[in-house]
């Protein structure tokens, strides 16, 4: 049912611009108002989630480690796996963000005939994830040329490296192909793995379907139906400069694409995709493993009024004495 609901939601999202633009002619609504609203919701949603997470108390040192903590000088410690200070914590965080280091060590378990439990490498998941994320990043950088005047040298270098092999006309961007393969793999593994399919929810399928539809609509415009790039840049620069103009020669496929992108932007802060920002506020990752060296005191702890045993004994001394209970000090 989770797959069905996700597919139904994607179908509705595709039909909305088809009806709104193709049937009713609401080009300004789908080309200007909805993108602005989605971007505003994106900014507000991210700020809200970050502030919400930042207010959560961290009463204990809960750093996730899988290596020797720094202790005695003659015991070798693992600086990346159990960072002893802020510098090595930043190094470990960087390796997670840039190279998905913990996911690279991911393993999978299968029950073979016998029965026999067999463990194996799950490196394909790491490969699919890192290919998707870096392809998405490169595509995002390439799209910035639609929102600025003269294209910057950095964007030209990224685009040149992406089209290095000079395949076809228009030239094939390698990331367009890689992102489709990576998303297809990440989606198929949820279909084909019984264990993963059992625990997958609509919130797991929907982002993958949405990203795949965005990638498919974008590649369709570039390589098959073609689109007026000048008109797209005119709209993009108008949106960036807050004086939007809707060119007449923008196709329906473009409005489907921009509506799906707007849906992703609006959905982002309230979904699992927000792990992009959440990883930096995760105490299991952003804390040094130095609890033997430095005592961690929760700054949110309220002051607690205590009633010591000495005070208790002073208060009930006569009653305890008459009952024959032992006293720590006599009067």
N, C-alpha and C positions, 0 to 999 in steps of 0.2 A: 504493500500500500504506500510506503514511503516513496518508492520510485514513481508510482502513479500520480501522487499528489505533486511531486516535483515536476514531472512532465506536463501536468495540467497547468501548473503555474507558469511554466515557460511558454506554453502554447498561448495562454491568455496574454502574456507580455508581448508576444509577437503580433497577436491579433489587434492589440490596442492601437499601435501606430498605423497598421494597415487600414483600420476603420477610420481612425482620427485624421490621417493625412490623405490616404487614398480615397476614402469615401466622403469625408466632411471637409477636407482642405484646411485643417488646423495646423498649418506649417509653422506659424510663429509660436504656437503653444509647445509643439514638440521640438522645435529648433532653438528656442530661447528660454521660455518660462520654465519648462521642466528641467533642462540642464542647470539653470541657476538655482532652482529649488533643491535639486539633488545635491549640488555642491555645497549649498548652505547647510543642508541636513548632515552632510558628511563632516563638515568642520565642527558643527555644534555637537554631533554625536561623538566624535573622537574626543573632544574636550571633556564632555560629560563622562565618558568611560574612563578616561585617564584620571580625572579628579576623583571619581568613585573608587578606583583602585588605590589611588594614592592615600586615601583616608583609612584604608584597612589597617588595623594594628598588626604588628609582627612581634608577638610576645617572645618567640623563641628563635634561636638559630636553627633554621631548617634548610641549610644549604644541601643540595643534592650532590653527593660525591661518590666516586668509585675508585678512590686512590688513597694512599697513605697521607694522613694529616701531618702538618709540621709539628714536631714535638721536641724530642731530644736531638742535640746537634749531630749525633752519630747515626741517627735513623734517617735514611733518605726519604724525602717526601715528594709527592707528585704535585707539582705546582699548578698544572692545568686542571687536573681532576679534583684537587682539594686546594684551591687558591688560598695562600696564607695572607694576602693583602689586597688592596684595591687594584694595584697594577695587574696582578695575575687574574683577578676577577674580571677585569676589562678584557684581558686576553682570551679568557674562556668564553665570555659573552660574544666577542668578535668572531671566534671560531664557530660559534653556534649560528650567528646571524649570517655570516658570509659563506660558510661551508657546510652547515647543517651537521656538525661533527657528531652529535649524539645519534642522529638518524643514520649516519654512516655505519655505526656499530649495531644497528638494529638486527635482530635475529628472529627467525620464525620457527615454530614447532609443528611437526606433523606426526600423526599417529599412523605408523606403517603396520602391515600384517604381522602378526606375532602374538599379541600386540607389542609394538616397539615404538617408543617415543624418540623421534629423530629431530635434532636441531640443525638448522642451516642458516646461511646468510640471507639477509633481507635487503641486499644492496640495491636491488632493482627499484625499491621504493625510494631510496635516497637519490638514485639517478633520475627517476621520473620527477621527483619533487624539485631537485636543483635545476633540471632542464626547464621545467615550467617557470620557476621563479625568475631565473635569469633571462629567459626568453621574454617574459612579461615585462621585465625591467627595460630591456633593450627596445621593445616595441613602444613602451611608454615614452622613452627618451626620443625615439624617432618621431613620435606624434607631436612633440613640442614644436616642431617646425611649422605646424599649422597655427600656432598661437603667438608667434613672434615675427617681426619684420624680416630683416636679413637673417638667414639661417646661420647659427653660430658654428664655429669651426669644430667644436666638440661634437655636435649633432652630425655634422658631415663625416667626421671620422668614424663615429659609431655606425652610421648608415653604410659607409664604405666597407667597413669590416664585415657587416652583416650580409652585404651583397658581394663578397669577395670573389665568389666563384663565377659571377657573371652568367648565370644560367637563365635562358629564356628572355622574352621581351613581353611585358615589362620584366625587368630583372628580378629574379626570385630572391627574396630575403630568407636566409636560412632560419631565422627565428620564427617565421610564419609557419614553416613546416615542422619545426621542433615543437612548438607549443601545441600544435594539433596532435602530434604523436604523444606528447607527454600527458595531455588532458585525456586523450582516449585511453591510455594505459591506466591512469589514476581512476578513471570511471569503470573500466572493465574489471579491475581487480576487486572492486566492490560487488560486481555482478558474479564473478567466477569463484570467489572465495566464500564458502558457506559460513565460516566463522565471522568474516568481516561483513557479509551481507546480513547476518543475524543482528548485529549491533548497529548497523547503519540506519540513520534517521533521515527524514526529509531535509534536515539542515545540513546533512553531509552530501546528498545528491544535488540539491538545488544549486549551490554555488558552482559545482562542476558543470552542470548542464548550462547554466548561465554563461560561464566563461567560454565554454565550447561554442555556444551560439554566437557570442561576440566575435570569437576568432573566425568562425565560419563566415559570418556576414562581412567581416573586414576583408578576408581573403577573396571572397566572391566579388566584392567591389573592385579590388585591385587587379585580379587576374582574369576575370570572366566578364562581368557586366560593364566594367570600367566606370569611372566617375570623373567629373571635372574637378581636378585638384585645385585650380584657381578659385573656384566657387567655394570649395571646402575651406581654403585658407582665408577667404574673405569673411566667411561666417566665423571661423575660429578667432581671427584677429578682432572681429567685432565683439565677440563674447568676452575676450580678454580685456578689451578696452572699454567695455560697458557702453558700447554704442552698436548693438547687433543689427545686422542687415541680413535678410533671408534671400539669397540668390534664387532666381526662378528655375535654374537648371539642375537643382539637387534632386536626385532620384529617391524613390520610395525606399529602396534598400538602405540608403544613407540614413533616413529617418528611423528605420528599424534598428540600425546599428547604434545610432546615438541614443535612442530610447533604452536599449539594452544596457549600454554603458552607464547611462544615468541611473538605471535601476540598480546596477552593481554598486555605484558610488553611494547611493542612498542606503542600500542594504548593508554595506561594509561595516559601519561602526556597531551594528547590532547583531552581528553574526560571528561565527567562528573565525572568519577572516581577520578579525581584530587581534589575532595572535601576533600580528606584525608589530603592534604597539605593546601588547601585553607582556611579551617576553622580557622587555626592559624593566618591567615593574614586578617581575616574578621573584619573590625572596629566595626561592630555591636556586636561582641563577645569579642574582645581583648581590649576594652577600658573600663576604669572605669566610672561609672555614677556619676561624681563629678563636673558637670558643674556649680553647685551652689557654690561650694567651690573654684574651680580653673578655671580661664579663659583659654579656649583652643584657641591657636593661630596657625593658619596653617603655618608651616615653609616654605611652597612652595609659599606663597603669594609674588608676585613681588611688588617692591616699586612703588607706584602710585603717580605721580606728580599731586597735586590738585591745583585748582584755587579757592581760597576762595571768599566769597561774599565781604569781605573788599577790596580784590585786584580788584574784578570786579567793585566795586563802585568807587574806585580810578581811574580805567582805563576809565570809561564812566561817570565820575562825571558831566562834562559840558553838555553832551548830556542829561543825566537824569534831570539835573537842568532845562535846557531849555524846556524840555518836561513836566515839572511840576510833575515829579515823586518824591516821598518822599525819603529823604536821611537819613541814620542812623547817620551820623556825618557830620557836616559842615566843610568847609575848615578852 
